């Protein structure tokens, strides 16, 4: 007992006193890295920080000389929220992004299941083909989609936007689910397999509970992508079904500077997604690179 | 034994078919119907403002587009935008990935702050930059320049494309960082340690070990960004509306102008076909690389 205590104090003492020059250099390096790392991170984050801060200012303070000292107010928040239209846009965003995600998961789960557990010669080709549909630039098919939507009465409807987002994210959702399902040891699935249970029961009672975290992060990624999507939402909606991306864009009109209100609305629009994003960053890489970077 | 296995396979084939049918059918429709329509319209005379004028146009729309200086200017703008943003994000992302791989106090939080811009919707980031950062009178950058005794820059009228490039690069730098940081985590620490023992400096380690290790991740970043950057739209829509003049009109914005502002479906579709061809040149390489990854 005594000897161990003695050795620890003996080794700890020189380091604490800073006698070893190597250790001192190492420490100096660490401090320098911390300053550099934090400096860069704060500069990159600054516009977001500034936006959040501006949301708590009065309109007069917002356009005054930049200052960290001001009397914070919730004025802009209450005003933005009291406007009936804000909640309408926010509700559209919620319905469309969660609706399209649920729909995409529903369609993708059986497909990913069969690719992971019943692979055939065609599985690889199908997966790659799905990826290739993502490569079709939306602007290239804007005209036909716009005309089809006009003819089917889907322009400026939540249904229309939900359909587009479902199809837009379907390849990513299938790919991510496929990689998660493939990670599941087959033995576990086989051991739990019940006699006489059909494929759908097997998916529902066995696969889903086992891969729930993976499915959840896939869903979150899909929600994030739909929530932030701004090409289709700007082109296919005008007022009734317009989500937050379009609402924020309406602030681009030059008449009057409402920076505090813009900031408050923006902060509310990005806050949930920022938090989702922080939670799913790892899975995000997998999904967005189709598993090519792990 | 053999028989059950064989029958199992056919049953499996049927099951595969029925399980995959919804996803495959929907994606097939989503791809083929609009694509076919775009190609069809691109050979038609079709302007929503002139309902009487219809019919086969041959290559007229393409001819009109190709002889229109706006197309070439838009192509140039697209390439400049993609090129600059790629250069900034790849170089910056690599350096930042190395930085955030070092151990320091509060590294986790610093990382999270640095990747945050990627989760901000494009309309918000464009407006925040346009108003609060780059506003010639009340923006933070103007204030910063003023306090340093420099003249304030009217970003969007004197440097319109540069401003867009800055905004887009700010949004995509975190993406590059996120991917490269993830790739960095599979770097063999023993190898780095061994190189250090042999007397390799930090710069040599970066060029001979880190960079080769990141090669694949960098090419993934380049290709994925390229696909998104070729059709940047919202950032231009809310800041400059393609102007002044055509200074910030890229291919995506030009098609939008032709289709939804001029109602010229034929020409817009021809532009769409060009955009699809451009994107596919990039996509072929990406798909090939991912395919290689599936095999290994």
Interface residues (C-beta under 8 A of the other chain):
Chain A: X30 X31 X33 X34 X36 X37 X38 X40 X41 X42 X44 X45 X47 X48 X50 X51 X54 X63 X64 X65 X66 X107 X108 X110 X111 X113 X114 X115 X118 X120 X124 X126 X127 X128 X130 X131 X132 X133 X134 X135 X136 X137 X138 X139 X140 X141 X142 X143 X144 X145 X146 X147 X148 X167 X170 X171 X174 X199 X224 X227 X228 X230 X231 X234 X235 X244 X245 X246 X248 X249 X251 X252 X257 X259 X262 X263 X266 X269 X270 X273 X274 X276 X277 X278 X281 X282 X284 X285 X288 X289 X290 X291 X292 X293 X294
Chain B: X12 X13 X15 X16 X19 X20 X22 X23 X24 X26 X27 X30 X31 X33 X34 X35 X37 X38 X41 X96 X99 X100 X102 X103 X104 X105 X106 X107 X109 X110 X111 X112 X113 X114 X115 X116 X117 X118 X119 X120 X121 X122 X123 X124 X125 X126 X127 X128 X129 X130 X131 X132 X133 X138 X140 X143 X170 X173 X174 X175 X178 X179 X182 X183 X186 X216 X217 X220 X224 X227 X230 X231 X233 X234 X237 X238 X239 X251 X252 X255 X256 X259 X260 X265 X268 X269 X272 X273 X275 X276 X278 X279 X280 X282 X283 X286 X287 X289 X290 X291 X293 X294
